[in-house]
Amino acid sequence: MDPIRAMDTAWLLRRVRPMGGAAVDVLVQEGRIVAVGPDLAPPPGTPEEEGGGALLLPGLVESHTHLDKTLWGLPWYRNAVGNRLIDRIDNEREFRAASGHDAAVQSMRLARAFLAAGTTRLRSHVDIDTQAGLRHLAGVQRTAEALAPWLQIQTVAFPQSGLLGRPGTADLLDAAMVEGADVLGGLDPCAIDGDPVRSLDVLFGLAERHGKPLDIHLHEPGAMGAFSLGLILERTAALGMQGRVAVSHAFCLGDLPATEVQALLARLAALDVALITSAPPSRSVPPLLAARAAGVTVAGGNDGIRDTWTPYGRPDMLARAMQIGLRYNLRRDDEIDEALDCITADGARACGFDGYGLSPGCRADLVLVESETVAEAVVAQPPRRLVVAGGRIVARDDRLLPGLPGEEARPAEPMPLL
């Protein structure tokens, strides 16, 4: 049996422990989970895969990355850029223009590595600016289309160089929506655009016109960030966009007095505005456990991986869950479970991925690892013994099986995931 080539074939995964619970069997057909239970009796001749009591996780979710930027698999990039945000923005734009950076090839390389490590849903911000136009978006869309049966990729049209400072950017974002970008992105309405009211008016106006959700990078600290976040929440309420707005980073929520943070968390929860964090060690971060206790959806992502901004990162969401655990000092097993939730259920919820989970009716995205508990899986990050995406086995022992798109985009020397 090769589920990569036989997507409609029913098959059975025997003796696995969903989220560390009791051993069950999982019956898969037509890309969906159709039954979960002990000692299932499928029709005679149904192919079987032995799980051997391994831990079963749902497909992992990357809620915030930049497939178009990555240098994954390329020669080492010598980073000598300045420390300001605008330095990194300008340097990256100039480097990509001068080097002829190919977003299609590079996004495919990184996407395949994500899939091999068990990520089956992914949201990627893609730079839209007046220098590159929609070129990077077209490249990532090619990858998304090629991998669609296995890895669901959402594209975010993201104005990395700012929305207002480069005339014509709003028109390009409008065109990106027409070209099929899934989400509209925004960036620091005060610190980068310098006119938060106008910036958010333009951004929310585009989102409303195209009926698209929003994901806004908010790096702004302290009172500045709180002001921008308040404006975002006001517009979310006024336009009835509850459940369709996410705020990435939200560093300001780690800077403010506790009473102010609690008030903002209550508003975020009431409007169903999600937070997406990369849990960076060098910046203030929104309070994870307090946010979740307040009812706020908190998802996790890597941000950039091996690009002109940073030499760090790898496409392994269990590693990112451990980073979340370390950043938030999560030590108890039940707390580490919450870190995993950021890259599973809450990740899917924040991005609006439907059909997610380990219940009958869900898309069959499954990850099998040798661990006793969820906490051990996060901390040890064992090899992905088996990855199932859209009902088909696509990887064994951290390696994709032959036959998936993009094999020609693999690095000449494979780069280890662990």
C-alpha positions, 0 to 999 in steps of 0.5 A, spaced: 500 500 500 502 506 498 497 512 500 500 517 496 498 514 490 492 511 492 488 517 496 481 513 496 483 507 498 481 505 505 486 503 510 487 502 518 492 505 523 493 500 528 494 501 536 496 508 536 495 513 542 492 519 541 495 525 545 498 520 549 491 516 551 489 509 551 491 505 544 486 505 539 485 504 531 484 509 526 480 508 520 482 513 514 478 513 507 478 518 502 482 523 506 478 523 512 478 519 519 472 515 519 472 511 525 477 511 531 476 506 537 480 500 540 480 493 535 476 496 529 474 491 524 475 494 517 472 490 511 477 484 509 483 486 505 483 493 508 491 495 508 494 496 515 499 500 518 502 498 525 503 503 530 506 499 535 503 504 541 506 510 539 504 517 540 499 520 535 498 527 534 494 531 529 498 534 523 502 540 526 500 547 524 505 553 523 501 560 524 506 565 522 512 564 517 515 567 511 516 562 506 518 567 500 524 569 504 527 563 506 535 562 504 534 554 506 538 550 502 542 556 500 550 557 501 550 561 508 548 568 508 553 573 512 549 577 516 552 584 517 545 588 517 543 594 522 539 592 528 533 597 527 527 594 524 527 599 518 535 596 516 532 589 516 526 591 511 531 595 507 536 590 506 532 584 505 528 588 499 535 590 496 538 583 497 532 579 494 532 584 488 540 584 487 540 576 487 534 574 483 531 571 489 526 565 487 520 565 492 518 559 488 524 555 489 525 557 496 518 556 498 518 549 496 524 547 499 522 550 506 515 547 505 517 540 503 521 540 510 515 543 514 511 537 511 517 532 513 517 534 520 509 533 520 506 540 519 500 539 514 497 546 515 501 553 514 500 560 514 505 564 510 506 572 509 509 574 503 512 580 501 508 585 497 511 592 495 512 597 489 519 594 487 517 586 487 510 587 486 506 580 486 512 576 484 513 573 491 506 572 491 506 568 485 512 564 487 509 562 493 502 560 490 505 555 485 508 552 491 501 552 495 498 549 489 503 544 488 502 541 495 495 542 496 493 535 497 498 534 502 500 541 505 495 546 506 498 553 505 495 560 506 498 566 503 498 573 506 499 579 502 504 582 507 506 590 506 513 589 509 516 595 507 509 599 510 503 601 507 503 608 506 510 610 505 511 607 498 505 610 494 502 604 490 502 599 495 495 599 497 493 598 489 498 592 489 495 589 496 488 590 492 491 586 486 494 581 491 487 579 493 484 579 486 490 574 485 487 569 490 491 571 496 488 568 502 489 573 508 490 581 508 497 583 512 498 589 515 504 592 519 505 597 525 501 602 523 504 607 528 512 606 528 512 604 520 506 608 517 506 614 522 499 615 521 495 609 524 488 612 523 489 612 515 493 606 515 488 602 519 482 605 515 486 603 508 487 596 511 480 594 514 477 598 507 481 593 503 479 587 507 472 589 507 472 590 500 474 583 498 471 579 504 478 577 507 481 576 514 486 580 517 493 578 520 497 584 522 504 584 525 504 589 531 512 590 533 510 596 537 512 596 544 508 599 550 503 605 550 504 605 542 503 598 541 497 599 546 494 605 542 495 601 535 491 595 538 486 599 541 484 602 534 485 595 531 479 592 536 475 598 535 475 597 527 474 589 528 468 591 532 465 596 528 466 592 521 463 586 524 470 582 523 469 578 529 473 571 528 477 574 522 482 578 525 489 576 528 495 580 531 502 577 530 507 578 535 503 583 540 509 585 544 506 591 547 502 586 551 508 584 555 510 591 556 504 594 560 501 594 567 497 588 569 491 591 569 491 594 562 493 587 559 487 584 562 483 589 559 486 588 552 485 581 553 478 581 555 477 585 549 481 580 544 477 575 547 470 578 546 472 580 539 475 573 538 481 576 535 487 571 535 494 572 538 500 569 534 507 569 537 513 566 535 516 567 543 522 570 541 527 570 547 529 578 545 523 581 546 517 582 550 511 577 549 504 577 550 502 573 557 500 566 554 497 563 560 493 569 562 491 570 555 488 563 554 485 563 561 481 570 558 479 566 552 484 568 547 486 564 542 494 564 542 497 560 536 505 559 535 509 560 529 517 561 527 516 567 523 522 567 519 527 561 518 534 562 515 533 568 512 536 575 511 533 577 518 535 571 522 540 565 521 536 561 526 530 557 526 528 550 523 521 548 520 520 543 526 513 545 530 515 541 536 521 545 536 517 551 536 513 548 541 519 547 546 521 554 544 514 557 547 515 552 553 522 555 554 520 563 553 514 562 558 517 558 563 512 552 562 515 546 566 509 542 568 506 537 563 500 540 563 503 547 561 507 544 556 500 541 553 498 548 552 505 550 548 503 544 544 496 547 543 499 553 540 501 549 534 495 544 533 488 546 535 489 553 537 494 554 531 488 551 526 483 556 530 487 562 529 488 561 522 481 558 520 483 551 518 477 547 518 476 539 519 482 539 524 483 534 529 483 527 531 475 525 531 471 522 525 470 527 520 476 531 520 481 531 515 486 525 516 493 529 518 496 525 523 503 525 526 506 519 529 512 519 534 515 515 539 514 518 546 510 517 552 506 523 553 505 530 549 510 533 554 516 528 552 514 529 544 515 537 545 521 536 549 525 531 546 522 532 539 523 525 536 523 523 529 517 523 526 516 516 525 510 517 520 506 523 517 500 522 514 497 528 510 490 528 507 489 521 508 496 519 505 502 517 508 507 522 506 513 521 510 517 516 514 523 517 519 523 525 517 524 523 510 519 525 505 517 519 500 518 519 493 513 522 488 511 528 492 512 535 488 518 539 488 523 534 489 528 538 484 528 543 489 531 539 495 538 542 497 544 538 494 546 536 501 540 535 505 539 539 511 537 536 518 531 537 521 534 535 528 
